[in-house]
Amino acid sequence: MTKYDFSIVGAGLFGSTVAYELAKHGYKVNVIEKRDHIAGNIYTENLDGIIVHKYGAHIFHTNNKGIWEYINQFASFNRYTNSPIANYKGEIYNLPFNMNTFNRMWGVTTPDEARKVIDDQTEKYHIEKPRNLEEQAISLVGPDIYRKLVQGYTEKQWGKKANELPAFIIRRLPIRFTYDNNYFNDMYQGIPNGGYTQIVKKMLDSSLISINLNYDFFENKSTVLNQSNKVVFTGMIDQFFEYSLGELEYRSLKFLTKKVQTNNFQGNAVVNYTDKDVPYTRIIEHKHFDLEGIKRQKNKSIITYEYPIEWHRGIEPYYPVNDQKNNKLYKDYLDLVSKQSKVIFGGRLGMYRYYNMDQTIAAALRLVHRLLDN
């Protein structure tokens, strides 16, 4: 017997936004989550008074005023500015690549000097149409920056040689000829005071929403489908179809979190380690996300080492490998989606694409509008 108008598989930001909007319109919603907590990968927890981003650093940023106003209805945000740094064998560089980076790398002080060094380096390679990430990076910033700040980090992150990766990956990395260490160009940026979990908790706080944690959809698939008019699935699209067309590729992460007896471990929230011989890609010091964290918590801090690892069945997938082969396979899975009408796929894994948080919310709202129009 049908009990719910909608079942949402996954209590992350996408699924929770959909659940919140549907409940606002009077629909009865069942949210199921395989983990023991809500909020998915944006889950934050309070450890010894420090808000810890359990699944990696999450900084909300957007140019969409409507999305910014939407998320601010659930929490107040601080004015955190994302300014990561890179550590290459003890040499410290600012990210994104900007005049501070170029000064440290070559000793130049003006934009014209920096451009000349880059132009002189890139011209030697005569790369007109980059065929892979390595060629793309060298064509943008030359071999010096590529070898110190791009190659090792990227190969660790993706588990492949840079010349085997698609060129488009590196186009997301901003390059500036100004002394500006703000990683994002977006107008709105910050981190919610008290962390992200409160946002999802408020989204799901409705008498029309049931929440089931530690609930495996695949162990209860027929039950969920039978008791729901519609199902919004935010898990892996290939897993839903039992990998019938083959496995899509994902990358996974391992997090090692430690308490350290110091007020300030590394002087910055995020330090990327770009040397290929360092096994982790970055260290996160969580108290720096909280603008009052350093003042409030003395003589202790919490840090997280982030290790990219190869994904395999049974561990958490964190982001898709959107190369040509995988994108083609995903389109083949979309053909299977088109042959059934009860299940709607969404989110990073369901749509097999990289989403920032603002894009996740925007996609969820678009889906709700379509559902309400039908």
Secondary structure, DSSP 8 states (H G I E B T S, - for coil): ---EEEEEE--SHHHHHHHHHHHHTT--EEEE-SSSSSSGGG-EEEETTEEEETTS---EEES-HHHHHHHHTT--B-------EEEETTEEEESSB-HHHHHHHH---SHHHHHHHHHHHHHTT--SS--SHHHHHHHHHHHHHIIIIIHHHHHHHHSS-GGGS-GGGGGGS-B-SSS---S---SEEE-BTT-SHHHHHHHT--TTEEEE-S--GGGSHHHHHHTEEEEEE-S-HHHHTTTTT----EEEEEEEEEEESSS-SSSSSEEEE--TTSS-SEEEEGGGGSTTHHHHS-S-EEEEEEEEEE--TTS---EE--SHHHHHHHHHHHHHHTT-SSEEE-HHHHTTS---HHHHHHHHHHHHHHHHH-
